[in-house]
């Protein structure tokens, strides 16, 4: 497999919804910070040429220390992000040297090789791809605590990361978003804004984003359960 992929791991979040003083990417799961698990997953992927980690300005040295101790040779550098996730991705993009780029949340520690591969293959086939899973629950549109619409669940997908794009296209999308003072909720939204299509690759319901204490409890349970299965 050709090493033609740069990976931006975004580890610049805060612990506001987690209710902790510690930034959520540094919370430990089975003895390791969450963001290291994401880095290690992409470090094992055959197409990865370099990994760029984006974190808070005050956490750059700390992040570098974790990475050095964990021996992650594909990490090219750690850079300081911005006030919003979109700004942080843009800072990482400025250092990308590969023709293809994937962006991944540092707090999605359970990303698996088959999911990375699925996104990578779909990205190369269509030019832009995101991991996603069909929505299980009925979704309601609510205003002032009153339901005003019920979208067709069969057309709804929950979007995950990684998200993969041609580097030049994602960079252009970010530059145009900056110029227009536009803030999107994910990178695919910026690509869509250019009028380009984004394809979906099948993700996994286990590829959760650790955002709340309940998420962390589930993650610890998941690890313990799979460890017991492996030992039995």
C-alpha positions in Angstrom: 0.0 0.0 0.0 1.4 3.4 -1.0 2.1 5.8 1.9 0.1 8.7 0.4 -1.9 9.7 3.5 -1.5 12.4 6.1 -3.6 12.1 9.3 -4.6 15.0 11.4 -5.5 13.9 15.0 -7.5 16.7 16.7 -6.7 16.6 20.4 -7.6 20.2 21.4 -10.8 19.7 23.2 -11.8 20.8 26.7 -13.5 18.9 29.5 -16.6 21.1 29.8 -19.2 18.4 29.0 -17.1 15.8 30.8 -17.3 17.9 33.9 -13.5 17.6 34.6 -10.7 20.1 34.9 -8.6 17.8 32.7 -9.0 18.1 29.0 -10.9 15.0 27.8 -8.2 13.9 25.3 -5.8 13.4 28.2 -8.2 11.4 30.3 -6.8 7.9 30.8 -8.5 4.8 29.4 -6.9 1.5 30.6 -3.8 3.4 31.6 -3.3 5.5 28.4 -4.5 8.9 27.4 -7.4 8.7 24.9 -5.7 10.5 22.1 -2.8 8.1 22.0 -5.1 5.3 21.1 -6.2 7.2 18.0 -2.5 7.9 17.0 -1.5 4.3 17.4 -4.4 3.1 15.3 -3.4 5.3 12.3 0.3 4.5 13.0 -0.6 0.9 12.1 -2.4 1.7 8.9 -0.4 0.9 5.8 -1.0 4.1 3.9 -0.1 6.5 6.6 2.9 8.7 5.8 2.7 11.2 8.6 0.5 12.1 11.6 0.0 15.7 12.7 -1.4 16.2 16.2 -3.3 19.4 17.0 -3.7 20.3 20.7 -4.2 23.4 22.9 -1.4 25.9 22.9 -0.7 25.1 26.6 -0.6 21.4 26.0 1.9 21.1 23.1 4.9 20.1 25.3 2.8 17.7 27.3 1.4 16.1 24.1 4.9 15.8 22.7 6.1 14.1 25.9 3.3 11.5 25.8 4.0 10.8 22.1 7.8 10.5 22.7 7.2 8.1 25.6 4.8 6.0 23.6 7.2 5.8 20.6 5.0 6.9 17.8 7.5 7.3 14.9 4.9 8.6 12.3 4.0 11.6 14.3 5.6 14.5 12.3 4.8 17.3 14.7 2.4 18.6 17.4 0.9 22.0 16.6 -1.2 24.5 18.6 -4.8 24.7 17.5 -7.4 27.5 17.5 -10.4 28.5 19.5 -12.7 26.2 17.5 -12.2 22.6 16.1 -12.4 24.0 12.6 -9.6 26.4 13.3 -7.5 23.6 14.8 -7.9 21.4 11.7 -6.8 24.3 9.6 -3.6 24.7 11.6 -2.8 21.1 11.1 -3.6 21.3 7.4 -0.9 23.9 6.9 1.7 21.2 7.6 0.3 18.3 5.5 2.5 17.1 2.7 0.6 14.1 1.3 -2.0 14.2 -1.5 -4.7 12.7 0.7 -5.6 13.6 4.3 -7.8 12.2 7.0 -9.1 14.1 10.0 -9.9 12.1 13.2 -11.1 13.0 16.6 -8.5 12.3 19.3 -11.4 11.2 21.6 -12.6 8.4 19.3 -10.3 5.7 20.8 -11.9 2.6 19.3 -11.3 3.2 15.6 -10.4 -0.1 14.0 -8.2 -0.9 11.0 -11.1 -2.1 8.8 -13.0 1.1 9.4 -9.9 3.2 8.4 -9.5 1.1 5.3 -13.2 1.5 4.4 -12.9 5.3 4.6 -9.6 5.3 2.8 -10.9 3.2 -0.1 -14.2 5.2 -0.4 -12.2 8.4 -0.3 -10.0 7.3 -3.1 -12.9 6.1 -5.2 -15.1 9.2 -4.8 -12.7 12.0 -3.7 -14.2 12.6 -0.3 -15.6 10.2 2.3 -16.7 10.0 5.9 -17.4 7.2 8.3 -21.0 7.0 9.4 -23.6 4.6 10.8 -27.4 4.6 10.3 -29.4 6.3 13.0 -31.1 3.8 15.3 -33.5 6.1 17.1 -36.4 8.1 15.9 -35.3 11.7 15.5 -37.5 14.7 16.2 -37.0 18.3 15.2 -37.9 20.3 18.3 -38.5 24.0 18.9 -39.3 25.4 22.3 -39.7 21.8 23.5 -42.4 21.2 20.9 -42.0 18.6 18.2 -42.4 20.2 14.8 -41.1 17.4 12.5 -40.1 13.8 12.3 -37.5 13.1 9.6 -37.5 9.8 7.8 -35.1 7.7 9.8 -34.0 5.7 6.8 -32.2 8.7 5.4 -30.4 9.7 8.6 -26.8 8.7 9.4 -24.7 9.6 12.4 -21.4 11.0 11.1 -18.1 9.9 12.6 -14.4 10.3 12.0 -12.1 9.7 10.2 -13.1 11.9 7.3 -10.9 11.8 4.2 -10.3 14.2 1.4 -7.9 15.3 -1.3 -5.6 17.6 0.6 -5.8 20.5 -1.9 -9.6 20.4 -1.8 -9.9 20.4 2.0 -7.3 23.2 2.2 -9.3 25.3 -0.3 -12.5 24.6 1.6 -11.0 25.8 4.9 -9.5 28.9 3.2 -12.9 29.8 1.8 -14.6 29.2 5.1 -12.1 31.6 6.8 -12.7 34.2 4.1 -16.5 34.0 4.6 -16.3 33.7 8.4 -18.2 30.4 8.1 -18.0 27.9 10.9 -19.1 24.3 10.2 -19.6 21.4 12.5 -17.3 19.1 10.7 -14.9 19.1 7.7 -17.3 17.4 5.3 -19.6 20.4 5.8 -16.9 22.7 4.4 -16.5 20.4 1.4 -20.2 20.3 0.8 -20.2 24.1 0.9 -18.0 24.1 -2.2 -20.7 22.1 -4.0 -18.7 18.8 -3.9 -20.1 15.4 -3.1 -19.1 13.5 0.0 -19.6 9.7 0.2 -20.4 7.6 3.2 -18.3 4.6 4.3 -19.9 2.1 6.8 -18.6 2.9 10.3 -19.2 1.1 13.6 -21.4 1.8 16.6 -18.4 1.1 18.8 -16.5 4.1 17.2 -17.8 6.4 19.9 -16.7 9.9 20.7 -15.8 10.3 24.4 -17.7 13.4 25.4 -19.5 12.7 28.7 -18.8 10.7 31.9 -21.2 8.1 30.6 -19.2 7.7 27.4 -16.0 7.0 29.5 -17.8 4.5 31.6 -19.0 2.7 28.5 -15.5 2.7 27.1 -14.0 1.2 30.2 -16.7 -1.5 30.2 -16.0 -2.2 26.5 -12.3 -2.7 27.2 -12.9 -4.9 30.2 -15.5 -7.1 28.4 -13.2 -7.6 25.4 -10.3 -8.4 27.6 -12.3 -11.1 29.4 -13.4 -12.5 26.0 -9.8 -12.7 24.8 -8.7 -14.4 28.0 -11.5 -17.0 28.0 
